[in-house]
């Protein structure tokens, strides 16, 4: 396996750091997606509540 040879050449520290980075990136992508989804969800709820309040006031 070429990856095993590359890991032996790089040493365990570089391999461990690379594994941590490759694990960290999708986590950040998920976090950004969750933040965007929650912002969209809150905007939709506040619009619906405003519409309900306007309907009740009439």
C-alpha positions as CSV (number, residue, x, y, z in Angstrom):
1,X,0.0,0.0,0.0
2,X,1.5,3.4,-1.0
3,X,-0.2,5.1,1.9
4,X,1.5,2.9,4.5
5,X,4.9,3.7,2.9
6,X,4.1,7.4,2.9
7,X,3.1,7.2,6.6
8,X,6.4,5.5,7.4
9,X,8.3,8.2,5.6
10,X,6.4,11.1,7.2
11,X,6.5,9.7,10.7
12,X,3.5,9.2,13.1
13,X,3.2,12.8,14.0
14,X,2.5,14.2,10.5
15,X,0.1,11.3,9.9
16,X,-1.8,12.0,13.1
17,X,-2.0,15.7,12.3
18,X,-3.3,15.0,8.8
19,X,-5.9,12.6,10.1
20,X,-7.0,15.3,12.6
21,X,-7.3,17.9,9.9
22,X,-9.2,15.6,7.5
23,X,-11.6,14.8,10.4
24,X,-11.9,18.4,11.3
25,X,-13.0,19.8,7.9
26,X,-16.2,17.8,7.5
27,X,-17.1,18.7,11.1
28,X,-16.8,22.4,10.2
29,X,-18.9,21.9,7.1
30,X,-21.6,20.3,9.2
31,X,-21.5,23.0,11.8
32,X,-21.8,25.7,9.1
33,X,-24.7,23.8,7.5
34,X,-26.4,23.5,10.9
35,X,-26.0,27.2,11.6
36,X,-27.5,28.1,8.2
37,X,-30.4,25.7,8.7
38,X,-31.1,27.1,12.2
39,X,-31.0,30.7,10.8
40,X,-33.4,29.8,8.0
41,X,-35.7,27.9,10.5
42,X,-35.8,30.9,12.9
43,X,-36.5,33.3,10.0
44,X,-39.4,31.1,8.8
45,X,-40.9,30.8,12.3
46,X,-40.7,34.6,12.9
47,X,-42.4,35.3,9.6
48,X,-45.1,32.8,10.4
49,X,-45.6,34.3,13.9
50,X,-45.7,37.8,12.4
51,X,-48.4,36.6,10.0
52,X,-50.4,35.0,12.8
53,X,-50.2,38.1,14.9
54,X,-51.3,40.3,12.0
55,X,-54.2,37.9,11.4
56,X,-55.2,38.0,15.0
57,X,-55.1,41.8,15.2
58,X,-57.6,42.1,12.4
